[in-house]
């Protein structure tokens, strides 16, 4: 349970860090405004970005549903979008958890190969 909580926290921090880096690309424009409230500008950009992504996902899902059923569900664009966005975040966290296991396997294999190489070097040096 603790591992899942840590993975969720790391995933959220990574997700937040990426958004802050993307939003900080426009910091000089905020500094020239003279408003002095830089944090709310970044927060507005992050929330606008999340809303735009949710709307795009929602429109895509409504388009797919309309193609399959022929029923227009225009009022469900934002709810479907936010649900899809949360689902994608959870999938990304799950992928990161699986990737972490693969990376540990690669690290242990690397250490094992280094140890074999050291043993071979020691054996060659002692035989000469």
C-alpha positions as CSV (number, residue, x, y, z in Angstrom):
1,X,0.0,0.0,0.0
2,X,2.8,2.4,0.9
3,X,4.5,1.7,-2.5
4,X,1.3,2.6,-4.3
5,X,1.0,5.8,-2.4
6,X,4.6,6.7,-3.1
7,X,4.1,5.9,-6.8
8,X,0.9,8.1,-6.9
9,X,2.8,10.9,-5.2
10,X,5.8,10.6,-7.5
11,X,3.5,10.5,-10.6
12,X,1.6,13.6,-9.4
13,X,4.8,15.5,-8.7
14,X,6.2,14.5,-12.0
15,X,3.0,15.5,-13.8
16,X,2.9,18.8,-11.9
17,X,6.6,19.5,-12.7
18,X,6.1,18.9,-16.4
19,X,3.1,21.3,-16.4
20,X,5.0,24.0,-14.5
21,X,8.0,23.7,-16.9
22,X,5.7,24.1,-19.9
23,X,3.9,27.0,-18.3
24,X,7.1,28.7,-17.2
25,X,8.2,29.1,-20.9
26,X,6.0,32.2,-20.9
27,X,7.3,33.8,-17.7
28,X,9.0,36.9,-19.2
29,X,5.6,38.0,-20.6
30,X,4.1,37.7,-17.1
31,X,7.0,39.7,-15.6
32,X,6.4,42.5,-18.1
33,X,2.7,42.8,-17.2
34,X,3.5,44.4,-13.9
35,X,0.7,42.5,-12.2
36,X,3.0,41.0,-9.7
37,X,0.9,37.9,-9.2
38,X,3.0,35.4,-11.1
39,X,1.6,32.3,-9.3
40,X,-2.0,32.8,-10.3
41,X,-0.8,33.3,-13.9
42,X,0.9,29.9,-13.9
43,X,-2.1,28.3,-12.1
44,X,-4.4,29.8,-14.7
45,X,-2.2,28.4,-17.5
46,X,-2.1,24.9,-15.9
47,X,-5.9,24.8,-15.4
48,X,-6.5,26.2,-18.9
49,X,-4.2,23.5,-20.3
50,X,-6.0,20.7,-18.3
51,X,-9.4,22.1,-19.4
52,X,-8.3,22.2,-23.1
53,X,-7.0,18.6,-22.9
54,X,-10.2,17.5,-21.2
55,X,-12.3,19.2,-23.9
56,X,-10.3,17.5,-26.7
57,X,-10.6,14.1,-25.1
58,X,-14.3,14.6,-24.5
59,X,-15.0,15.7,-28.1
60,X,-13.1,12.7,-29.3
61,X,-15.1,10.3,-27.1
62,X,-18.4,11.9,-28.1
63,X,-17.4,11.6,-31.7
64,X,-16.7,7.9,-31.3
65,X,-20.0,7.4,-29.4
66,X,-21.9,9.3,-32.1
67,X,-20.3,7.2,-34.8
68,X,-21.2,3.9,-33.0
69,X,-24.7,4.8,-31.7
70,X,-25.8,7.7,-33.9
71,X,-26.9,9.6,-30.8
72,X,-25.6,13.1,-30.2
73,X,-24.3,13.5,-26.7
74,X,-23.0,17.1,-26.8
75,X,-23.7,17.8,-23.1
76,X,-21.3,15.0,-22.1
77,X,-18.2,16.5,-23.7
78,X,-16.6,17.9,-20.5
79,X,-17.6,15.1,-18.1
80,X,-16.3,12.5,-20.5
81,X,-13.2,14.6,-21.1
82,X,-12.4,14.9,-17.4
83,X,-13.1,11.2,-16.8
84,X,-10.8,10.4,-19.8
85,X,-8.1,12.7,-18.5
86,X,-8.1,11.1,-15.1
87,X,-8.1,7.7,-16.7
88,X,-5.0,8.6,-18.8
89,X,-3.3,9.9,-15.6
90,X,-3.9,6.7,-13.8
91,X,-2.7,4.7,-16.8
92,X,0.5,6.8,-16.9
93,X,1.1,6.1,-13.2
94,X,0.5,2.4,-13.8
95,X,2.9,2.4,-16.7
96,X,5.5,4.2,-14.5
97,X,5.1,1.6,-11.8
98,X,5.6,-1.2,-14.4
99,X,8.5,0.7,-15.9
100,X,10.1,1.0,-12.5
101,X,10.2,-2.8,-12.1
102,X,11.8,-3.1,-15.5
103,X,14.4,-0.5,-14.7
104,X,15.3,-2.2,-11.4
105,X,15.7,-5.4,-13.4
106,X,18.1,-3.6,-15.8
107,X,20.0,-2.1,-13.0
108,X,20.5,-5.4,-11.3
109,X,21.5,-7.0,-14.6
110,X,24.0,-4.2,-15.1
111,X,25.6,-4.6,-11.7
112,X,25.8,-8.4,-12.3
113,X,27.5,-7.9,-15.6
114,X,29.9,-5.4,-14.0
115,X,30.7,-7.9,-11.3
116,X,31.4,-10.6,-14.0
117,X,33.7,-8.1,-15.8
118,X,35.6,-7.3,-12.6
119,X,36.1,-11.1,-11.9
120,X,37.3,-11.7,-15.5
121,X,39.7,-8.7,-15.2
122,X,41.0,-10.0,-11.8
123,X,41.5,-13.5,-13.2
124,X,43.4,-12.2,-16.3
125,X,45.6,-10.0,-14.2
126,X,46.4,-12.9,-11.8
127,X,47.3,-15.3,-14.6
128,X,49.8,-13.0,-16.2
